[in-house]
Amino acid sequence: MQTGRFSMSLMAVIAVGGLGTAVCVHATASDAALAPQPEMPLGGAGAAVALFQPRFEPTAPQRPQQALAVVGAPWGTSFARASGGVTFWWFMSPGPNEWQLIGTVGGPVPRSGARFGEAIAAYQEPASGNSCTVAIGSPAHRRTALSVAQSMGRVDVLAIANAADPLNGTWLPVLPEDQLDGDRLGSAVAFADPGSGPVLLASAPGRNLGDAQDAGIVWVCSVSSEQATRTAFLSVPEPRPGDRLGEELAATGTHVFASLRREAGQVAVFTLDDTLSAPQLATTLSAPFKGLAGFGRSLAADGGVVAIGAPGDLDDEPDAGAVCIYRGSAPHDVLQVIASPVPGECAGFGSSIAIRGDRLVIGTAQGSDSLSGGKVFVYRLASIDQAAVLEEVITGPEGPGFAASLAVTPSHVLIGAPALGGVDAPTGGALARSLDESFRSPDINGDGVVNGADLGALLMRFGLPCSGPTQPCAPADLNNDGFINGVDLGILLSAWG
């Protein structure tokens, strides 16, 4: 195995291309570069990224910190990898305490120029476990190897029984395969979990509906251990040309959020039914006030909240950009709006977003000019009633492309940078940074003292799984591990009085 660990240095190499070129990024000893090795003829690594963190039973005697990183590299640089590829990286602590390259996979049905790996989503069961399901989009996939028709697109699903061994995962067929030329199926992928297991969402923003060119639809697919079966389409009433529904996707619970290219941007909100056969359009969200352009250019959802990016127009409004936090369930009201904390120093705040639990990360397209590096802002969103707290700022190298994609867990943030390596040979890469897994305050009710009231609040929630700031149990999950158990009780008792 090869390693991506860095130490004894304040600078970390984030991308090493096949030509031996290197780009540096301001980093710390906790940073690691996940980049194609010279022998891998891949380009654009980091165009899409995903993170999976195994969950362990609350009673487990040892609960190591583990993570699986999935990095899409959709631009092949040789005939062998011309369809694109995905690299897998594994982290464990205690243990090697470094990111190790497991290997690379290509699409099960390779096509030159398919851009396999341009969209990635990972799903894990709400309960503890070491298995996950990964969806990978190839929006430029063509019907046959010799086809000259427009991009039909394709989505592939990899069921991974052991996150430490993803190369032995099983490819699940996605049926029926009846996408049309020009659909660009797989431009975005996401998973919903209405309570009955994973539901795959895959957008086809190029689908024509009647006279509306590029109106777009979103596939809804139930996922079993044997296959993913399409059960319905999502579409909006009275579609318009150029809507491109679903270029960005996110989901939480039974609610699906799909971008719409209308006016300054909109987001269509759909509700899944029990049978997944008759989803309904619940509402359409627009920017909460004027002046927010590009609303819906990025989406992320988890734990009952959805974050919607409005990065603005880089040409007309270079310093614009905001992220709007909405309630994920009805009435889908706006909870807060986060503006760039460093106005004038970056452009396109909200170009990329990721959220997991109480961690919210927001990326910018670039610095204040095309030569400056973009930034990633790491926030703590402890409660829907509290403003997001900025904890860390990560600055990328010179040039655009840093933070083109983001993924986050309580312990890591993964930053995709597909343009690194130069215009002629953008091998790309990703930066993984370890996050401070600070405990929540044991003063659960916020009255300034840790006492019986806080103990009672914890015991009322004892034994419950917990994820996301909207969950009533969230304040009692003091170590932010997704469970309320004896560990949280110990933290509270240690701060008693």
The 8 nearest C-alpha neighbors of each residue, nearest first, counted from 0:
[[1, 100, 99, 101, 2, 102, 88, 98],
 [2, 0, 100, 99, 3, 101, 98, 36],
 [1, 3, 99, 4, 98, 100, 0, 97],
 [2, 4, 98, 31, 32, 33, 99, 5],
 [3, 5, 31, 97, 2, 98, 6, 32],
 [6, 4, 31, 28, 30, 11, 3, 7],
 [5, 7, 28, 8, 4, 29, 27, 9],
 [6, 8, 28, 9, 5, 27, 10, 11],
 [9, 7, 6, 10, 28, 11, 5, 27],
 [8, 10, 27, 26, 11, 25, 28, 7],
 [11, 9, 26, 25, 8, 24, 23, 12],
 [10, 12, 26, 23, 24, 13, 5, 9],
 [13, 11, 23, 14, 22, 32, 21, 24],
 [12, 14, 32, 23, 11, 428, 430, 22],
 [15, 13, 428, 34, 21, 12, 22, 427],
 [14, 16, 21, 20, 19, 34, 36, 35],
 [17, 15, 19, 426, 18, 20, 37, 14],
 [16, 18, 37, 19, 38, 15, 40, 36],
 [19, 17, 16, 20, 37, 15, 424, 21],
 [18, 20, 16, 17, 15, 21, 37, 14],
 [21, 19, 16, 18, 15, 420, 22, 17],
 [22, 20, 15, 14, 12, 19, 23, 420],
 [21, 23, 14, 12, 13, 420, 24, 419],
 [24, 22, 12, 11, 13, 396, 10, 21],
 [25, 23, 396, 395, 11, 26, 10, 13],
 [24, 26, 10, 394, 395, 9, 11, 23],
 [27, 25, 10, 9, 11, 24, 30, 28],
 [26, 28, 29, 9, 30, 10, 25, 8],
 [27, 29, 6, 30, 5, 8, 7, 9],
 [28, 30, 27, 433, 432, 31, 5, 6],
 [31, 29, 432, 27, 28, 431, 26, 5],
 [30, 32, 4, 431, 3, 430, 5, 33],
 [33, 31, 13, 430, 3, 429, 34, 12],
 [32, 34, 429, 428, 3, 430, 31, 13],
 [33, 35, 428, 14, 32, 429, 36, 15],
 [36, 34, 39, 37, 41, 428, 16, 15],
 [35, 37, 39, 38, 34, 15, 16, 17],
 [38, 36, 17, 39, 16, 35, 19, 15],
 [37, 39, 36, 40, 17, 35, 41, 16],
 [38, 40, 36, 37, 41, 35, 17, 80],
 [41, 39, 76, 77, 75, 80, 38, 42],
 [42, 40, 75, 76, 39, 72, 74, 426],
 [43, 41, 426, 74, 75, 72, 44, 425],
 [42, 44, 417, 427, 72, 426, 74, 425],
 [45, 43, 72, 427, 428, 417, 71, 42],
 [44, 46, 415, 417, 47, 416, 428, 429],
 [45, 47, 417, 44, 117, 43, 71, 415],
 [48, 46, 45, 71, 118, 404, 117, 119],
 [49, 47, 70, 69, 45, 71, 406, 404],
 [48, 50, 69, 406, 68, 120, 121, 119],
 [51, 49, 68, 67, 406, 69, 407, 52],
 [50, 52, 67, 66, 53, 68, 121, 49],
 [51, 53, 66, 65, 67, 54, 50, 408],
 [54, 52, 129, 128, 65, 51, 55, 66],
 [55, 53, 127, 128, 52, 129, 56, 126],
 [56, 54, 127, 128, 62, 57, 59, 53],
 [55, 57, 59, 58, 127, 54, 128, 62],
 [58, 56, 59, 55, 484, 482, 483, 485],
 [57, 59, 56, 60, 55, 484, 61, 485],
 [58, 60, 56, 61, 57, 62, 55, 63],
 [61, 59, 58, 62, 57, 56, 55, 63],
 [62, 60, 59, 63, 58, 55, 57, 56],
 [61, 63, 55, 59, 64, 60, 56, 54],
 [64, 62, 92, 65, 61, 93, 91, 94],
 [63, 65, 92, 91, 62, 66, 93, 90],
 [66, 64, 91, 90, 52, 63, 53, 92],
 [65, 67, 52, 90, 51, 89, 68, 53],
 [66, 68, 89, 51, 50, 88, 52, 162],
 [69, 67, 50, 88, 87, 49, 89, 70],
 [68, 70, 87, 49, 48, 86, 50, 67],
 [71, 69, 48, 86, 45, 85, 47, 44],
 [70, 72, 116, 85, 47, 44, 45, 46],
 [73, 44, 71, 43, 84, 42, 116, 83],
 [74, 72, 83, 114, 116, 115, 117, 84],
 [75, 73, 42, 83, 43, 72, 114, 41],
 [74, 76, 81, 41, 80, 83, 42, 77],
 [77, 75, 40, 41, 42, 81, 74, 80],
 [78, 76, 79, 80, 81, 40, 75, 41],
 [77, 79, 81, 80, 76, 75, 111, 82],
 [80, 78, 77, 81, 40, 75, 82, 76],
 [81, 79, 75, 82, 83, 77, 78, 40],
 [80, 82, 75, 78, 111, 83, 77, 112],
 [81, 83, 111, 113, 112, 110, 80, 114],
 [84, 82, 73, 115, 75, 74, 114, 80],
 [85, 83, 105, 72, 104, 115, 73, 116],
 [84, 86, 71, 104, 103, 70, 72, 116],
 [85, 87, 103, 70, 102, 69, 104, 71],
 [86, 88, 69, 101, 102, 68, 100, 103],
 [87, 89, 100, 68, 99, 101, 67, 98],
 [90, 88, 67, 99, 98, 66, 163, 68],
 [91, 89, 98, 66, 65, 97, 67, 99],
 [90, 92, 65, 96, 64, 94, 93, 95],
 [93, 91, 96, 94, 64, 63, 65, 95],
 [92, 94, 91, 96, 63, 95, 64, 65],
 [93, 95, 92, 96, 91, 97, 63, 90],
 [94, 96, 97, 91, 92, 93, 90, 98],
 [97, 95, 92, 94, 91, 93, 90, 98],
 [96, 98, 4, 95, 90, 99, 3, 91],
 [97, 99, 90, 3, 89, 2, 4, 88],
 [98, 100, 2, 89, 88, 1, 3, 101],
 [99, 101, 88, 1, 102, 0, 2, 87],
 [102, 100, 88, 87, 99, 0, 89, 103],
 [101, 103, 87, 100, 86, 104, 166, 88],
 [104, 102, 86, 85, 87, 84, 105, 101],
 [105, 103, 85, 84, 86, 106, 102, 166],
 [104, 106, 84, 83, 85, 107, 103, 109],
 [105, 107, 109, 108, 115, 104, 84, 155],
 [106, 108, 109, 105, 170, 155, 104, 110],
 [109, 107, 106, 110, 105, 155, 140, 82],
 [110, 108, 106, 82, 107, 111, 105, 113],
 [111, 109, 82, 113, 144, 140, 112, 108],
 [110, 112, 82, 81, 113, 109, 144, 78],
 [111, 113, 82, 114, 81, 110, 139, 140],
 [112, 114, 140, 139, 82, 110, 137, 115],
 [115, 113, 73, 137, 83, 112, 82, 139],
 [114, 116, 137, 83, 73, 113, 117, 82],
 [115, 117, 71, 73, 118, 135, 72, 136],
 [116, 118, 73, 47, 115, 46, 114, 136],
 [117, 119, 136, 47, 187, 116, 135, 188],
 [120, 118, 135, 134, 47, 188, 48, 116],
 [119, 121, 134, 189, 133, 188, 49, 122],
 [122, 120, 133, 132, 49, 134, 51, 131],
 [123, 121, 132, 131, 190, 133, 120, 124],
 [124, 122, 131, 125, 132, 130, 121, 51],
 [123, 125, 126, 122, 127, 128, 131, 196],
 [126, 124, 123, 127, 464, 128, 54, 192],
 [127, 125, 124, 128, 54, 464, 123, 56],
 [128, 126, 54, 55, 56, 125, 53, 124],
 [127, 129, 54, 130, 53, 55, 126, 124],
 [128, 130, 53, 161, 162, 54, 131, 160],
 [131, 129, 160, 161, 159, 162, 128, 123],
 [130, 132, 123, 159, 122, 158, 133, 160],
 [131, 133, 158, 122, 121, 157, 159, 123],
 [132, 134, 121, 157, 156, 120, 122, 158],
 [133, 135, 156, 120, 119, 155, 157, 121],
 [136, 134, 119, 155, 116, 118, 154, 156],
 [135, 137, 185, 154, 118, 116, 115, 138],
 [136, 138, 115, 114, 153, 113, 185, 152],
 [137, 139, 152, 183, 185, 186, 184, 140],
 [140, 138, 113, 150, 152, 137, 114, 183],
 [139, 141, 113, 152, 137, 150, 138, 151],
 [142, 140, 151, 150, 143, 146, 139, 152],
 [141, 143, 146, 151, 140, 144, 180, 148],
 [144, 142, 146, 145, 141, 110, 140, 147],
 [143, 145, 110, 146, 141, 142, 111, 109],
 [146, 144, 143, 147, 142, 141, 110, 148],
 [147, 145, 143, 148, 144, 142, 141, 149],
 [146, 148, 145, 149, 141, 143, 150, 144],
 [149, 147, 146, 180, 150, 141, 181, 142],
 [150, 148, 181, 180, 151, 147, 141, 139],
 [149, 151, 139, 181, 141, 183, 152, 140],
 [150, 152, 180, 181, 182, 183, 141, 179],
 [153, 151, 138, 184, 140, 183, 139, 137],
 [152, 154, 137, 184, 185, 140, 136, 138],
 [153, 155, 136, 185, 135, 137, 156, 134],
 [156, 154, 135, 134, 136, 157, 153, 173],
 [155, 157, 134, 171, 133, 170, 135, 158],
 [156, 158, 170, 133, 169, 132, 168, 171],
 [159, 157, 132, 169, 168, 170, 131, 160],
 [160, 158, 168, 131, 165, 130, 161, 132],
 [159, 161, 130, 158, 162, 168, 131, 129],
 [162, 160, 130, 164, 163, 159, 129, 165],
 [161, 163, 164, 165, 130, 129, 159, 67],
 [162, 164, 161, 165, 89, 67, 101, 129],
 [163, 165, 161, 162, 166, 167, 168, 159],
 [164, 166, 168, 167, 159, 162, 163, 161],
 [167, 165, 168, 164, 102, 104, 103, 101],
 [168, 166, 165, 164, 169, 159, 160, 161],
 [167, 169, 159, 165, 158, 166, 157, 160],
 [168, 170, 158, 157, 171, 159, 167, 156],
 [171, 169, 157, 156, 158, 172, 168, 155],
 [170, 172, 226, 156, 225, 157, 169, 173],
 [171, 173, 226, 174, 227, 170, 155, 156],
 [174, 172, 227, 228, 226, 175, 171, 155],
 [175, 173, 228, 176, 229, 172, 227, 226],
 [174, 176, 177, 173, 229, 228, 178, 172],
 [177, 175, 174, 178, 173, 153, 172, 229],
 [176, 178, 175, 179, 174, 151, 180, 153],
 [177, 179, 176, 151, 182, 180, 184, 152],
 [180, 178, 151, 182, 181, 177, 206, 152],
 [181, 179, 151, 149, 182, 150, 148, 178],
 [180, 182, 149, 150, 151, 205, 183, 179],
 [181, 183, 205, 206, 203, 151, 184, 179],
 [184, 182, 152, 138, 151, 203, 150, 205],
 [183, 185, 203, 152, 138, 182, 153, 202],
 [184, 186, 136, 138, 187, 154, 137, 201],
 [185, 187, 138, 184, 202, 183, 246, 118],
 [188, 186, 185, 118, 202, 247, 246, 201],
 [187, 189, 201, 200, 120, 185, 118, 119],
 [190, 188, 200, 120, 249, 248, 199, 201],
 [189, 191, 199, 198, 200, 122, 197, 250],
 [190, 192, 198, 250, 251, 197, 252, 193],
 [191, 193, 197, 252, 194, 196, 198, 253],
 [192, 194, 253, 252, 195, 191, 196, 271],
 [195, 193, 192, 196, 252, 197, 253, 191],
 [196, 194, 193, 192, 197, 273, 198, 221],
 [197, 195, 194, 192, 198, 193, 222, 124],
 [198, 196, 192, 222, 191, 190, 199, 221],
 [197, 199, 221, 191, 190, 220, 222, 192],
 [198, 200, 190, 220, 219, 189, 221, 197],
 [199, 201, 219, 189, 188, 218, 190, 220],
 [202, 200, 188, 218, 217, 185, 187, 199],
 [201, 203, 217, 245, 187, 184, 185, 204],
 [202, 204, 184, 182, 183, 216, 205, 215],
 [215, 205, 203, 243, 244, 206, 202, 216],
 [204, 206, 182, 213, 215, 203, 183, 181],
 [207, 205, 182, 215, 213, 204, 203, 214],
 [208, 206, 212, 213, 214, 211, 209, 205],
 [209, 207, 211, 214, 210, 206, 212, 238],
 [208, 210, 211, 207, 212, 238, 214, 240],
 [211, 209, 212, 208, 207, 240, 239, 238],
 [212, 210, 240, 239, 208, 209, 214, 207],
 [211, 213, 207, 240, 214, 210, 241, 208],
 [214, 212, 205, 241, 207, 206, 215, 243],
 [215, 213, 242, 243, 240, 212, 207, 241],
 [204, 216, 214, 244, 206, 243, 205, 213],
 [215, 217, 234, 203, 233, 244, 204, 202],
 [218, 216, 202, 233, 201, 232, 203, 245],
 [217, 219, 232, 201, 200, 202, 231, 220],
 [218, 220, 200, 231, 229, 230, 232, 199],
 [221, 219, 229, 199, 228, 230, 198, 227],
 [220, 222, 198, 228, 227, 199, 229, 223],
 [223, 221, 227, 197, 198, 226, 220, 228],
 [224, 222, 225, 226, 227, 221, 197, 196],
 [223, 225, 226, 222, 158, 171, 227, 169],
 [226, 224, 223, 171, 227, 172, 222, 170],
 [227, 225, 171, 172, 223, 222, 173, 224],
 [228, 226, 222, 173, 221, 220, 172, 223],
 [229, 227, 220, 174, 221, 173, 230, 226],
 [228, 230, 220, 219, 231, 174, 221, 218],
 [229, 231, 276, 220, 219, 275, 228, 221],
 [232, 230, 219, 276, 229, 218, 275, 233],
 [233, 231, 218, 217, 219, 216, 234, 230],
 [232, 234, 217, 216, 218, 231, 278, 235],
 [233, 235, 216, 232, 236, 217, 215, 244],
 [234, 236, 238, 237, 280, 233, 267, 244],
 [237, 235, 238, 234, 280, 239, 233, 279],
 [236, 238, 235, 239, 211, 234, 208, 214],
 [239, 237, 236, 235, 214, 211, 240, 242],
 [238, 240, 211, 242, 214, 241, 237, 212],
 [241, 239, 211, 212, 214, 242, 213, 238],
 [240, 242, 213, 243, 214, 239, 212, 260],
 [243, 241, 214, 260, 259, 244, 239, 240],
 [244, 242, 204, 215, 214, 241, 213, 259],
 [243, 245, 215, 259, 204, 242, 258, 216],
 [244, 246, 257, 247, 258, 202, 248, 204],
 [245, 247, 187, 244, 204, 258, 186, 243],
 [246, 248, 245, 258, 187, 257, 297, 298],
 [249, 247, 257, 245, 256, 189, 187, 298],
 [248, 250, 256, 299, 300, 298, 189, 255],
 [251, 249, 255, 191, 254, 300, 256, 190],
 [250, 252, 254, 301, 300, 191, 303, 253],
 [251, 253, 193, 192, 254, 191, 250, 303],
 [252, 254, 193, 271, 270, 251, 192, 191],
 [255, 253, 270, 251, 252, 250, 269, 271],
 [256, 254, 250, 269, 268, 249, 270, 257],
 [255, 257, 268, 249, 248, 267, 250, 266],
 [258, 256, 245, 248, 267, 266, 247, 244],
 [257, 259, 266, 245, 295, 247, 244, 265],
 [258, 260, 244, 265, 242, 266, 261, 243],
 [259, 261, 242, 264, 243, 265, 258, 241],
 [260, 262, 264, 259, 265, 263, 242, 241],
 [261, 263, 264, 260, 265, 292, 293, 259],
 [264, 262, 292, 293, 294, 261, 265, 291],
 [263, 265, 294, 261, 260, 293, 262, 295],
 [266, 264, 285, 259, 284, 295, 294, 258],
 [265, 267, 258, 284, 257, 259, 283, 295],
 [266, 268, 283, 257, 256, 258, 282, 284],
 [269, 267, 256, 282, 281, 255, 283, 280],
 [270, 268, 280, 255, 281, 279, 254, 278],
 [269, 271, 254, 279, 278, 253, 281, 255],
 [272, 270, 278, 253, 275, 254, 269, 279],
 [271, 273, 275, 278, 274, 277, 270, 276],
 [274, 272, 275, 271, 193, 276, 195, 277],
 [273, 275, 276, 272, 277, 271, 230, 278],
 [276, 274, 272, 273, 271, 277, 230, 278],
 [275, 277, 231, 274, 230, 278, 272, 273],
 [276, 278, 275, 272, 279, 231, 271, 274],
 [279, 277, 271, 272, 270, 276, 275, 269],
 [278, 280, 270, 269, 281, 277, 271, 272],
 [279, 281, 269, 282, 268, 270, 278, 235],
 [282, 280, 269, 268, 279, 270, 283, 267],
 [283, 281, 268, 280, 267, 284, 269, 331],
 [282, 284, 267, 266, 268, 265, 285, 281],
 [285, 283, 266, 265, 267, 282, 286, 268],
 [286, 284, 265, 287, 266, 264, 283, 294],
 [285, 287, 288, 294, 291, 284, 289, 265],
 [288, 286, 285, 289, 333, 323, 291, 284],
 [289, 287, 286, 290, 291, 285, 292, 336],
 [290, 288, 291, 286, 287, 292, 263, 285],
 [289, 291, 292, 288, 311, 286, 263, 319],
 [292, 290, 289, 309, 286, 311, 294, 293],
 [293, 291, 311, 263, 294, 309, 290, 312],
 [292, 294, 309, 311, 264, 263, 296, 310],
 [293, 295, 309, 264, 292, 296, 308, 265],
 [294, 296, 258, 297, 308, 307, 266, 264],
 [297, 295, 293, 294, 308, 309, 350, 247],
 [296, 298, 308, 295, 351, 307, 350, 247],
 [299, 297, 307, 306, 249, 247, 248, 308],
 [298, 300, 306, 249, 353, 305, 352, 354],
 [301, 299, 305, 249, 304, 250, 251, 306],
 [302, 300, 251, 303, 304, 355, 354, 467],
 [301, 467, 303, 466, 304, 469, 356, 468],
 [302, 304, 327, 469, 301, 251, 326, 328],
 [305, 303, 327, 326, 300, 301, 302, 325],
 [306, 304, 300, 325, 327, 299, 324, 326],
 [305, 307, 324, 299, 323, 298, 300, 325],
 [308, 306, 298, 323, 295, 322, 297, 324],
 [307, 309, 322, 349, 297, 295, 296, 294],
 [308, 310, 294, 293, 321, 320, 311, 292],
 [311, 309, 320, 347, 349, 348, 350, 293],
 [312, 310, 292, 293, 320, 319, 309, 347],
 [311, 313, 316, 315, 314, 292, 317, 310],
 [314, 312, 317, 316, 315, 311, 347, 346],
 [315, 313, 312, 316, 317, 311, 318, 346],
 [314, 316, 312, 313, 317, 311, 319, 318],
 [317, 315, 312, 319, 313, 318, 314, 311],
 [316, 318, 313, 346, 319, 314, 315, 312],
 [319, 317, 346, 343, 316, 342, 345, 320],
 [320, 318, 316, 311, 317, 347, 310, 346],
 [319, 321, 310, 348, 311, 347, 309, 349],
 [320, 322, 338, 309, 337, 349, 348, 310],
 [321, 323, 308, 337, 307, 349, 336, 309],
 [322, 324, 336, 307, 306, 335, 337, 308],
 [325, 323, 306, 335, 334, 333, 305, 336],
 [326, 324, 333, 334, 305, 332, 304, 331],
 [325, 327, 331, 304, 328, 332, 305, 303],
 [326, 328, 304, 303, 305, 331, 325, 251],
 [329, 327, 331, 326, 330, 303, 254, 304],
 [330, 328, 331, 327, 326, 332, 281, 254],
 [329, 331, 332, 328, 326, 327, 282, 333],
 [332, 330, 329, 326, 328, 327, 325, 333],
 [333, 331, 330, 325, 326, 334, 329, 327],
 [332, 334, 325, 324, 335, 326, 331, 323],
 [335, 333, 325, 324, 332, 326, 383, 336],
 [336, 334, 324, 333, 323, 337, 386, 325],
 [335, 337, 323, 322, 324, 338, 321, 334],
 [336, 338, 322, 321, 323, 335, 339, 324],
 [339, 337, 321, 340, 336, 320, 322, 348],
 [338, 340, 341, 342, 348, 321, 337, 320],
 [339, 341, 342, 338, 337, 389, 376, 344],
 [342, 340, 339, 344, 343, 345, 338, 318],
 [343, 341, 344, 339, 340, 318, 345, 319],
 [342, 344, 318, 345, 367, 341, 346, 317],
 [345, 343, 367, 342, 341, 366, 346, 318],
 [346, 344, 366, 367, 343, 365, 318, 373],
 [347, 345, 318, 317, 367, 365, 366, 348],
 [346, 348, 310, 363, 364, 320, 350, 349],
 [349, 347, 363, 320, 310, 350, 346, 321],
 [348, 350, 308, 310, 351, 322, 362, 361],
 [351, 349, 310, 363, 347, 348, 364, 362],
 [350, 352, 362, 349, 297, 404, 361, 403],
 [353, 351, 361, 360, 299, 405, 362, 297],
 [352, 354, 406, 360, 299, 405, 359, 407],
 [353, 355, 359, 358, 299, 301, 300, 407],
 [356, 354, 358, 408, 301, 357, 407, 359],
 [355, 357, 467, 466, 358, 302, 468, 301],
 [356, 358, 380, 381, 379, 467, 468, 355],
 [359, 357, 379, 355, 356, 354, 378, 380],
 [358, 360, 354, 378, 353, 377, 379, 357],
 [361, 359, 377, 353, 376, 352, 378, 354],
 [362, 360, 352, 376, 375, 349, 351, 377],
 [363, 361, 375, 351, 402, 349, 350, 374],
 [364, 362, 348, 347, 350, 373, 374, 365],
 [363, 365, 347, 373, 350, 346, 399, 400],
 [373, 366, 364, 399, 372, 346, 363, 345],
 [367, 365, 345, 371, 373, 372, 368, 346],
 [366, 368, 345, 344, 346, 343, 371, 365],
 [369, 367, 366, 370, 371, 365, 346, 345],
 [368, 370, 371, 398, 399, 365, 366, 367],
 [371, 369, 398, 397, 368, 372, 399, 366],
 [372, 370, 366, 397, 398, 368, 369, 365],
 [371, 373, 397, 396, 395, 366, 365, 398],
 [365, 372, 374, 366, 395, 363, 401, 364],
 [373, 375, 394, 363, 393, 395, 362, 376],
 [374, 376, 362, 393, 361, 392, 394, 377],
 [377, 375, 392, 361, 360, 391, 362, 378],
 [376, 378, 360, 391, 390, 389, 359, 392],
 [379, 377, 389, 359, 388, 390, 360, 387],
 [378, 380, 388, 358, 387, 357, 381, 359],
 [381, 379, 387, 357, 382, 358, 378, 359],
 [380, 382, 357, 468, 379, 385, 383, 387],
 [383, 381, 468, 384, 385, 380, 469, 357],
 [382, 384, 385, 469, 468, 334, 381, 380],
 [383, 385, 382, 386, 334, 381, 469, 468],
 [386, 384, 382, 383, 387, 381, 380, 388],
 [385, 387, 388, 384, 380, 335, 383, 382],
 [386, 388, 380, 379, 378, 385, 389, 381],
 [387, 389, 379, 378, 390, 386, 380, 381],
 [388, 390, 378, 377, 391, 379, 387, 376],
 [391, 389, 378, 377, 388, 379, 392, 376],
 [390, 392, 377, 376, 389, 393, 378, 375],
 [391, 393, 376, 375, 377, 394, 374, 390],
 [394, 392, 375, 374, 376, 395, 391, 25],
 [395, 393, 374, 373, 25, 392, 375, 372],
 [394, 396, 372, 373, 24, 374, 401, 393],
 [397, 395, 372, 24, 23, 398, 394, 25],
 [396, 398, 372, 371, 370, 395, 399, 373],
 [397, 399, 370, 372, 371, 369, 396, 400],
 [400, 398, 365, 401, 369, 372, 364, 373],
 [399, 401, 418, 416, 403, 417, 402, 364],
 [400, 402, 416, 373, 403, 395, 399, 415],
 [403, 401, 404, 415, 414, 362, 416, 400],
 [402, 404, 400, 401, 415, 416, 351, 46],
 [405, 403, 415, 402, 47, 351, 414, 46],
 [406, 404, 414, 353, 413, 415, 352, 402],
 [407, 405, 413, 353, 49, 412, 50, 48],
 [406, 408, 412, 411, 355, 353, 413, 354],
 [407, 409, 411, 410, 355, 412, 52, 50],
 [408, 410, 411, 436, 358, 407, 355, 356],
 [409, 411, 434, 408, 433, 436, 435, 412],
 [412, 410, 433, 434, 408, 432, 407, 409],
 [411, 413, 407, 432, 431, 406, 408, 414],
 [414, 412, 431, 406, 405, 430, 407, 411],
 [415, 413, 405, 430, 429, 402, 404, 431],
 [414, 416, 45, 429, 404, 402, 403, 46],
 [415, 417, 401, 45, 400, 428, 427, 429],
 [418, 416, 427, 43, 45, 44, 46, 419],
 [419, 417, 425, 400, 427, 416, 43, 420],
 [420, 418, 427, 425, 421, 417, 416, 426],
 [419, 421, 425, 426, 424, 427, 418, 16],
 [422, 420, 425, 424, 423, 419, 418, 426],
 [421, 423, 424, 425, 420, 418, 419, 426],
 [422, 424, 421, 425, 420, 426, 418, 419],
 [425, 423, 421, 422, 420, 426, 42, 16],
 [426, 424, 420, 418, 421, 419, 427, 43],
 [427, 425, 42, 43, 16, 420, 424, 44],
 [428, 426, 417, 419, 44, 43, 418, 425],
 [427, 429, 34, 44, 14, 45, 416, 33],
 [428, 430, 415, 33, 414, 45, 416, 32],
 [429, 431, 32, 414, 413, 31, 33, 13],
 [432, 430, 413, 31, 30, 412, 32, 414],
 [433, 431, 30, 412, 411, 29, 434, 430],
 [432, 434, 411, 29, 410, 412, 30, 431],
 [435, 433, 410, 411, 436, 432, 412, 409],
 [434, 436, 437, 410, 433, 409, 411, 438],
 [437, 435, 410, 434, 409, 438, 479, 478],
 [438, 436, 435, 439, 478, 479, 434, 477],
 [439, 437, 478, 477, 440, 479, 436, 441],
 [438, 440, 477, 478, 441, 437, 479, 474],
 [439, 441, 442, 438, 443, 477, 474, 491],
 [442, 440, 491, 443, 439, 477, 449, 490],
 [443, 441, 449, 440, 445, 444, 448, 453],
 [442, 444, 441, 453, 445, 474, 475, 440],
 [443, 445, 446, 442, 453, 452, 456, 447],
 [446, 444, 442, 443, 447, 448, 440, 449],
 [447, 445, 444, 448, 442, 443, 449, 453],
 [446, 448, 445, 442, 449, 444, 443, 450],
 [447, 449, 446, 450, 442, 496, 445, 495],
 [450, 448, 442, 495, 496, 453, 441, 494],
 [451, 449, 452, 453, 496, 495, 448, 454],
 [450, 452, 454, 453, 455, 449, 456, 495],
 [451, 453, 455, 454, 450, 456, 444, 449],
 [454, 452, 456, 443, 455, 451, 450, 449],
 [455, 453, 451, 457, 452, 456, 458, 450],
 [454, 456, 458, 452, 453, 457, 451, 459],
 [455, 457, 453, 459, 454, 458, 452, 460],
 [458, 456, 454, 475, 460, 455, 459, 461],
 [457, 459, 461, 455, 460, 456, 454, 488],
 [460, 458, 456, 457, 461, 455, 454, 472],
 [459, 461, 458, 457, 463, 472, 462, 456],
 [462, 460, 458, 483, 463, 459, 484, 457],
 [463, 461, 483, 484, 460, 464, 482, 458],
 [462, 464, 461, 483, 460, 482, 465, 472],
 [465, 463, 482, 481, 483, 462, 466, 126],
 [464, 466, 481, 482, 472, 473, 463, 470],
 [467, 465, 356, 481, 302, 470, 473, 464],
 [466, 302, 468, 356, 469, 357, 470, 301],
 [469, 467, 382, 381, 470, 357, 473, 383],
 [470, 468, 467, 303, 383, 302, 471, 382],
 [469, 471, 472, 473, 468, 467, 466, 465],
 [472, 470, 473, 469, 474, 468, 465, 460],
 [471, 473, 470, 475, 474, 460, 465, 476],
 [472, 474, 476, 470, 475, 471, 468, 465],
 [475, 473, 476, 472, 443, 477, 439, 471],
 [474, 476, 457, 477, 473, 472, 443, 483],
 [477, 475, 483, 479, 473, 474, 478, 482],
 [476, 478, 439, 438, 487, 475, 479, 441],
 [477, 479, 438, 480, 476, 439, 487, 437],
 [478, 480, 476, 477, 481, 438, 439, 409],
 [481, 479, 478, 482, 476, 409, 477, 483],
 [480, 482, 465, 466, 464, 479, 476, 483],
 [483, 481, 464, 465, 480, 484, 463, 476],
 [484, 482, 476, 461, 462, 463, 487, 464],
 [483, 485, 486, 487, 462, 461, 482, 488],
 [486, 484, 488, 487, 489, 483, 57, 461],
 [485, 487, 489, 488, 484, 490, 478, 483],
 [488, 486, 490, 477, 489, 485, 484, 483],
 [487, 489, 485, 491, 486, 490, 492, 484],
 [488, 490, 486, 492, 487, 491, 485, 493],
 [491, 489, 487, 493, 488, 492, 486, 494],
 [490, 492, 441, 488, 494, 489, 493, 487],
 [493, 491, 495, 489, 494, 490, 488, 454],
 [492, 494, 490, 491, 495, 489, 488, 496],
 [493, 495, 492, 491, 496, 449, 490, 441],
 [496, 494, 492, 449, 493, 450, 491, 448],
 [495, 449, 450, 448, 494, 492, 493, 451]]
